[in-house]
Amino acid sequence: MRYEQTKKLSNRQFKRLVGVQQRTFDEMIRVLKDAASLKQTRGYPNKLSLVFQALVCLQYWREYRTYFHIASDWEISESTVCRIVHWVKTTLISSGKFRLGGKKSLLI
């Protein structure tokens, strides 16, 4: 499902599909845009916009599909999916705005 289609979903449906609320997704995009503006670009431009890169990453985390299946859906290579997932994860964690719960939250 493309981002244009997700805009038509209710907040509840968006969270069911993507795994995060719409406002959290919007904050993720802001952080990624800030990081991308600082990043020096070399080589070919990205085939996917930052919004689509975030959706690729969330799809991987939400569904635990293989890079091959995600790459087939988005018509990109497996290595590109891997690079996107790692860049988005690193960028979001280093921003300090996003984190996972600790061991105690997993035990409850």
GROMACS elastic network, one bead per residue, 0.5 to 0.9 nm:
[ bonds ]
;  ai    aj funct       b0    kb
    1     4     6  0.83435   500
    1     5     6  0.64513   500
    1     6     6  0.70954   500
    2     5     6  0.54764   500
    2     6     6  0.65627   500
    2    52     6  0.78444   500
    2    55     6  0.85663   500
    3     7     6  0.64123   500
    3    51     6  0.74745   500
    3    52     6  0.71206   500
    3    55     6  0.79048   500
    4     7     6  0.54365   500
    4     8     6  0.73701   500
    5     8     6  0.56426   500
    5     9     6  0.73008   500
    6     9     6  0.52731   500
    6    10     6  0.85057   500
    6    13     6  0.86405   500
    6    14     6  0.65016   500
    6    17     6  0.85325   500
    7    10     6  0.80084   500
    7    14     6  0.81521   500
    8    14     6  0.88672   500
    9    12     6  0.78777   500
    9    13     6  0.56958   500
    9    14     6  0.57081   500
   10    13     6  0.51831   500
   10    14     6  0.60354   500
   10    15     6  0.86139   500
   11    14     6  0.50669   500
   11    15     6  0.62297   500
   11    16     6  0.86530   500
   11    21     6  0.65862   500
   11    22     6  0.62975   500
   12    15     6  0.52584   500
   12    16     6  0.62803   500
   12    17     6  0.87247   500
   12    21     6  0.77491   500
   13    16     6  0.50026   500
   13    17     6  0.61476   500
   13    18     6  0.85694   500
   14    17     6  0.51559   500
   14    18     6  0.59490   500
   14    19     6  0.75992   500
   14    20     6  0.75694   500
   14    21     6  0.67526   500
   14    22     6  0.67378   500
   15    18     6  0.52929   500
   15    22     6  0.70938   500
   16    19     6  0.56727   500
   16    20     6  0.78137   500
   16    21     6  0.87430   500
   17    20     6  0.83975   500
   17    59     6  0.86376   500
   17    62     6  0.84819   500
   18    21     6  0.79790   500
   18    22     6  0.89910   500
   18    25     6  0.88654   500
   18    55     6  0.73921   500
   18    58     6  0.62410   500
   18    59     6  0.66178   500
   18    62     6  0.68771   500
   19    58     6  0.71335   500
   19    59     6  0.83641   500
   19    61     6  0.85541   500
   19    62     6  0.61523   500
   20    23     6  0.82946   500
   20    24     6  0.62201   500
   20    25     6  0.64195   500
   20    58     6  0.84518   500
   21    24     6  0.52358   500
   21    25     6  0.62517   500
   21    26     6  0.87191   500
   22    25     6  0.50197   500
   22    26     6  0.61848   500
   22    27     6  0.86924   500
   23    27     6  0.62560   500
   23    28     6  0.86175   500
   24    27     6  0.50793   500
   24    28     6  0.62031   500
   24    29     6  0.87161   500
   25    29     6  0.63094   500
   25    30     6  0.87564   500
   25    51     6  0.89995   500
   25    54     6  0.82220   500
   26    29     6  0.51024   500
   26    30     6  0.63641   500
   26    31     6  0.88333   500
   27    30     6  0.50204   500
   27    31     6  0.63255   500
   27    32     6  0.86394   500
   27    97     6  0.88605   500
   28    31     6  0.52071   500
   28    32     6  0.61923   500
   28    33     6  0.86134   500
   28    54     6  0.77314   500
   28    92     6  0.70582   500
   28    97     6  0.88098   500
   28    98     6  0.85233   500
   29    32     6  0.50299   500
   29    33     6  0.60299   500
   29    34     6  0.85767   500
   29    50     6  0.69023   500
   29    51     6  0.64037   500
   29    54     6  0.72720   500
   30    33     6  0.51479   500
   30    34     6  0.62618   500
   30    35     6  0.87032   500
   31    34     6  0.51939   500
   31    35     6  0.62815   500
   31    36     6  0.85982   500
   31    91     6  0.76795   500
   31    92     6  0.69073   500
   31    95     6  0.71141   500
   31    97     6  0.87010   500
   32    35     6  0.50782   500
   32    36     6  0.59617   500
   32    37     6  0.85473   500
   32    50     6  0.68872   500
   32    51     6  0.88082   500
   32    54     6  0.83899   500
   32    88     6  0.72867   500
   32    91     6  0.68436   500
   32    92     6  0.73441   500
   33    36     6  0.50110   500
   33    37     6  0.61213   500
   33    38     6  0.87708   500
   33    50     6  0.71137   500
   34    37     6  0.53053   500
   34    38     6  0.66953   500
   34    39     6  0.89420   500
   35    38     6  0.52880   500
   35    39     6  0.62996   500
   35    91     6  0.70125   500
   35    95     6  0.89137   500
   36    40     6  0.80147   500
   36    41     6  0.87347   500
   36    50     6  0.84666   500
   37    40     6  0.78657   500
   41    44     6  0.83187   500
   41    45     6  0.76428   500
   42    45     6  0.78131   500
   44    47     6  0.84814   500
   45    48     6  0.87684   500
   46    49     6  0.68662   500
   46    50     6  0.88997   500
   47    76     6  0.80176   500
   48    51     6  0.78727   500
   48    52     6  0.56724   500
   48    53     6  0.60964   500
   48    74     6  0.86929   500
   48    76     6  0.88748   500
   49    52     6  0.52723   500
   49    53     6  0.61715   500
   49    54     6  0.86946   500
   50    54     6  0.61184   500
   50    55     6  0.85586   500
   51    54     6  0.51885   500
   51    55     6  0.63125   500
   51    56     6  0.87256   500
   52    56     6  0.61075   500
   52    57     6  0.85963   500
   53    56     6  0.50390   500
   53    57     6  0.62688   500
   53    58     6  0.86360   500
   53    81     6  0.84955   500
   53    84     6  0.62690   500
   53    85     6  0.79131   500
   53    88     6  0.76943   500
   54    57     6  0.51306   500
   54    58     6  0.61154   500
   54    59     6  0.84383   500
   54    84     6  0.81883   500
   54    85     6  0.82166   500
   54    88     6  0.68601   500
   55    58     6  0.50565   500
   55    59     6  0.58862   500
   55    60     6  0.85013   500
   56    59     6  0.50834   500
   56    60     6  0.62820   500
   56    61     6  0.87790   500
   56    70     6  0.72934   500
   56    71     6  0.89204   500
   56    74     6  0.81461   500
   56    81     6  0.73515   500
   56    84     6  0.76703   500
   56    85     6  0.73910   500
   57    60     6  0.51385   500
   57    61     6  0.63237   500
   57    62     6  0.85315   500
   57    81     6  0.79380   500
   57    82     6  0.89559   500
   57    84     6  0.68383   500
   57    86     6  0.84438   500
   57    88     6  0.69541   500
   57    89     6  0.79704   500
   58    61     6  0.50249   500
   58    62     6  0.57628   500
   58    63     6  0.82721   500
   58    85     6  0.84433   500
   59    62     6  0.50900   500
   59    63     6  0.57979   500
   59    64     6  0.74695   500
   59    65     6  0.77493   500
   59    70     6  0.79636   500
   60    63     6  0.55914   500
   60    64     6  0.50193   500
   60    65     6  0.57459   500
   60    66     6  0.75171   500
   60    67     6  0.77686   500
   60    70     6  0.74799   500
   60    85     6  0.77621   500
   61    64     6  0.55134   500
   61    65     6  0.81696   500
   61    85     6  0.88818   500
   62    65     6  0.83986   500
   63    66     6  0.89862   500
   64    67     6  0.89624   500
   65    68     6  0.80951   500
   65    69     6  0.64296   500
   65    70     6  0.67612   500
   66    69     6  0.54177   500
   66    70     6  0.64852   500
   66    71     6  0.85390   500
   66    78     6  0.88418   500
   67    70     6  0.51946   500
   67    71     6  0.58477   500
   67    72     6  0.84507   500
   67    77     6  0.84171   500
   67    78     6  0.52608   500
   67    79     6  0.79517   500
   67    80     6  0.89332   500
   67    81     6  0.61129   500
   67    82     6  0.68125   500
   68    71     6  0.50932   500
   68    72     6  0.61457   500
   68    73     6  0.87563   500
   68    77     6  0.77223   500
   68    78     6  0.54947   500
   68    81     6  0.84616   500
   69    72     6  0.50848   500
   69    73     6  0.63557   500
   69    74     6  0.87966   500
   69    78     6  0.85332   500
   70    73     6  0.51413   500
   70    74     6  0.62689   500
   70    75     6  0.82872   500
   70    76     6  0.83692   500
   70    78     6  0.78376   500
   70    81     6  0.73250   500
   71    74     6  0.52474   500
   71    75     6  0.55545   500
   71    77     6  0.54298   500
   71    78     6  0.54125   500
   71    79     6  0.86527   500
   71    80     6  0.79019   500
   71    81     6  0.62830   500
   72    75     6  0.50488   500
   72    76     6  0.66847   500
   72    77     6  0.77417   500
   72    78     6  0.83905   500
   73    76     6  0.80536   500
   74    77     6  0.87323   500
   76    79     6  0.84214   500
   76    80     6  0.64916   500
   76    81     6  0.72568   500
   77    80     6  0.52006   500
   77    81     6  0.65604   500
   77    82     6  0.88348   500
   78    81     6  0.51034   500
   78    82     6  0.62692   500
   78    83     6  0.86342   500
   79    83     6  0.60883   500
   79    84     6  0.85313   500
   80    83     6  0.50145   500
   80    84     6  0.60412   500
   80    85     6  0.85689   500
   81    84     6  0.50754   500
   81    85     6  0.61371   500
   81    86     6  0.86196   500
   82    85     6  0.52540   500
   82    86     6  0.62438   500
   82    87     6  0.85598   500
   83    86     6  0.53027   500
   83    87     6  0.60248   500
   83    88     6  0.85204   500
   84    87     6  0.51794   500
   84    88     6  0.59969   500
   84    89     6  0.84062   500
   85    88     6  0.53484   500
   85    89     6  0.60472   500
   85    90     6  0.85265   500
   86    89     6  0.51573   500
   86    90     6  0.60132   500
   86    91     6  0.84180   500
   87    90     6  0.52231   500
   87    91     6  0.59552   500
   87    92     6  0.85000   500
   88    91     6  0.51405   500
   88    92     6  0.60290   500
   88    93     6  0.84926   500
   89    92     6  0.53544   500
   89    93     6  0.61221   500
   89    94     6  0.84675   500
   90    93     6  0.53149   500
   90    94     6  0.59634   500
   90    95     6  0.85457   500
   91    94     6  0.52588   500
   91    95     6  0.62203   500
   92    95     6  0.52789   500
   92    96     6  0.71516   500
   92    97     6  0.71067   500
   92    98     6  0.60471   500
   92    99     6  0.82062   500
   93    96     6  0.56751   500
   93    97     6  0.71532   500
   93    98     6  0.57193   500
   93    99     6  0.62615   500
   94    97     6  0.81218   500
   94    98     6  0.83817   500
   95    98     6  0.71793   500
   96    99     6  0.72823   500
   99   102     6  0.89958   500
  101   104     6  0.77155   500
  101   105     6  0.56810   500
  101   106     6  0.71907   500
  102   105     6  0.55916   500
  102   106     6  0.68020   500
  103   106     6  0.52129   500
  103   107     6  0.64667   500
  104   107     6  0.51860   500
  104   108     6  0.65794   500
  105   108     6  0.55232   500
